[in-house]
Amino acid sequence: MVKEHQQLLLSDFDYDLPKELIAQTPLLKRDESKLLVLNRKEQTITDKKFYDIIDYFQKGDVLVRNNSKVIPARLYGYKEETKAHIELLLLKQLENDIWECLIKGAKKVNNGTKLIFDEQLLQGEVINKLNDGLCHIKFIYQGIFNEILDKLGTMPLPPYIKEKLKDQNRYQTVYAKVDGSAAAPTAGLHFTNELLDKLKEKGVEILDVTLHVGLGTFRPVEEENVLDHQMHEEFYIIDKETANRLSLAKKEHRRIISVGTTSLRTLETVYQKYHDFKEDCGYTNIFIYPGIDIESIDGLITNFHLPKSTLVMLVSAFATKDFIFKAYKHAIENKYRFFSFGDAMLIL
């Protein structure tokens, strides 16, 4: 639900982050990252470890996580005609062999440009050149596309991560199941199977939704008036059983806690559509910023987000901008690690 809000300026969501606080590698143990606990009602900020999160859950709570799996979506190749190198990021599958892609140096390709990724295994053709480096590409290959991607593709780590990732599985959640994301739903990276088992033993219901993380993650906000920003669409699914369980939890006034902004965007999309949880799938371009009431959840687990990003706006909508920026200041002063491989927040 939208409240009256003033013009929102991009500069209001900026903050200074020392470079050394951008986490370059995951911690040895997933659940040993720091956890900053925010209580919205009492306006308190508490320093914990992620494995302490279990103390904040009670029997009957519902934990909703995004089970999307990152595909090795970054491909390197060359243009057949000129042999010039190109770098490609697969964003979403449009139909069978046609994908929407982000091309580095897209000015150098046109409709009809042939691309070679491996002479035997994989080639492509630009069939629709769009703006901002986006293209639709038809892939030509023999065999199973996902198996070819496993051979030729690499994990699409964000540009602020400069270190090589030794274990590719560390950019997947332990519960990742459905192939399709171009980036990890990073709040879930802190969970271990043991921690999830402990939550279940405590009587917490764990439910999965799917949202394939796409271009929204990579695309910065450029308009100074935030409300002029256009979100990119991402594909989501909530199945019937999950919707029914969420609907029941809502009716019984049990807490729904979202793992990450991607799960939240899925839940809020469906809840705004039906004023309830129902089986649903489709594309969402929901944009949540201060002034919008979030009605689908009672708590959020999330990482620390980039300055001026739509995600820092989303958490500011959930916990107020002043409280979030106070928490970020505390996190910087206490040397928390930021972004994808960084530490976490629990907002209740």
Stockholm file with secondary structure:
# STOCKHOLM 1.0

chainA/1-348         MVKEHQQLLLSDFDYDLPKELIAQTPLLKRDESKLLVLNRKEQTITDKKFYDIIDYFQKGDVLVRNNSKVIPARLYGYKEETKAHIELLLLKQLENDIWECLIKGAKKVNNGTKLIFDEQLLQGEVINKLNDGLCHIKFIYQGIFNEILDKLGTMPLPPYIKEKLKDQNRYQTVYAKVDGSAAAPTAGLHFTNELLDKLKEKGVEILDVTLHVGLGTFRPVEEENVLDHQMHEEFYIIDKETANRLSLAKKEHRRIISVGTTSLRTLETVYQKYHDFKEDCGYTNIFIYPGIDIESIDGLITNFHLPKSTLVMLVSAFATKDFIFKAYKHAIENKYRFFSFGDAMLIL
#=GR chainA/1-348 SS CBCCCCCCBGGGGCCCCCGGGBCCSCCSSGGGSEEEEEETTTTEEEEEEGGGGGGGCCTTCEEEEECEEECCCEEEEEETTTCCEEEEEEEEEEETTEEEEEEETGGGCCTTCEEEEETTTEEEEEEEECSTTEEEEEEEESSCHHHHHHHHCBCCCCTTCCSCCSCGGGGSCTTCCEEEESSCCGGGGGCCHHHHHHHHHTTCEEEEEEECCCGGGTCCCCCSBGGGCCCCCEEEEECHHHHHHHHHHHHTTCCEEEEHHHHHHHHHHHHHHHSSCCCEEEEECCCCCTTBCCCSCSEEEEECCCTTCHHHHHHHHHHCHHHHHHHHHHHHHTTCCBSTTSCEEEEC
#=GC SS_cons         CBCCCCCCBGGGGCCCCCGGGBCCSCCSSGGGSEEEEEETTTTEEEEEEGGGGGGGCCTTCEEEEECEEECCCEEEEEETTTCCEEEEEEEEEEETTEEEEEEETGGGCCTTCEEEEETTTEEEEEEEECSTTEEEEEEEESSCHHHHHHHHCBCCCCTTCCSCCSCGGGGSCTTCCEEEESSCCGGGGGCCHHHHHHHHHTTCEEEEEEECCCGGGTCCCCCSBGGGCCCCCEEEEECHHHHHHHHHHHHTTCCEEEEHHHHHHHHHHHHHHHSSCCCEEEEECCCCCTTBCCCSCSEEEEECCCTTCHHHHHHHHHHCHHHHHHHHHHHHHTTCCBSTTSCEEEEC
//
